[in-house]
Amino acid sequence: AVEESTSSTMRFFVLQLMTYLLLGSTIAQELSDQFTNVGDNVTFNCGEFDAEYVWLYNNTMLVDEPGHISGANSSVLYITNVTSTDWGTYGCYVNNGPGGSVNSDEATLHVSPHNAVISEETVNNTVTLTCYADGGPGNSYSWYHLRNGRLFYVSFSEHLVRSSTALDTNLYVCRISNRAGFVNVSTLEVSDQFANVGDSVSFNCGEFDAEYVWLYNNTMLVDEPGH
């Protein structure tokens, strides 16, 4: 019985090989993972063949979206102005006729964390801080406590539970990270400013032993002399 089963298996593989040789087959180019930020452009290349192409996103067929997705039925997929929800798995399906269809290896688009926020919930004298950001996959969360101008690790979780008294007197920073990058968000509040055209204003982020980046409408600012 074992010999008969082995013989049947061999006949099956021989038949598959003959089909491959007679009808032809297209082996899609191996895809590479991409690491990017929101707003960047990325491409996936499936290889150039005389064949029909279908691109998949999380196993769902993609279609072109003007200004965002193009090449959904060609060898190269273009993603313009990446959003925080574009992360996931991408793969192409190549068809060059009967017996010649195969799936490529899937590749992952990693998008760095974006739009980080901290929410706060108070029950009696206990405050729960919850940290969240878009982007992915695999976002991880780390909390730090600011003391004497330096950050000290507190916990590895989306949530941080503290007494309301402790939160009143301390600053906490949450770092959200994945393979594409990281972003920090803190319990520090920067006050709104009200001004007229021609006035001068300032925002104070506090004095820490750290690197600073200022954003305007989620875009990094650079110095402009005289302004």
Sequence and secondary structure as in RCSB ss.txt:
>XXXX:A:sequence
AVEESTSSTMRFFVLQLMTYLLLGSTIAQELSDQFTNVGDNVTFNCGEFDAEYVWLYNNTMLVDEPGHISGANSS
VLYITNVTSTDWGTYGCYVNNGPGGSVNSDEATLHVSPHNAVISEETVNNTVTLTCYADGGPGNSYSWYHLRNGR
LFYVSFSEHLVRSSTALDTNLYVCRISNRAGFVNVSTLEVSDQFANVGDSVSFNCGEFDAEYVWLYNNTMLVDEP
GH
>XXXX:A:secstr
 HHHHHHHHHHHHHHHHHHHHHH          EEE TT  EEEE    SSEEEEEETTEE   BTTTEE TTSS
EEEE S  TT  EEEEEEEE STT EEE   EEEEEEEEEEEEEEEEETTEEEEEEEEEEESS EEEEEEEETTE
EEEEESSSEEEEEHHHHHH EEEEEEEETTEEEEEES         TT          SS    EETTEE    T
T 
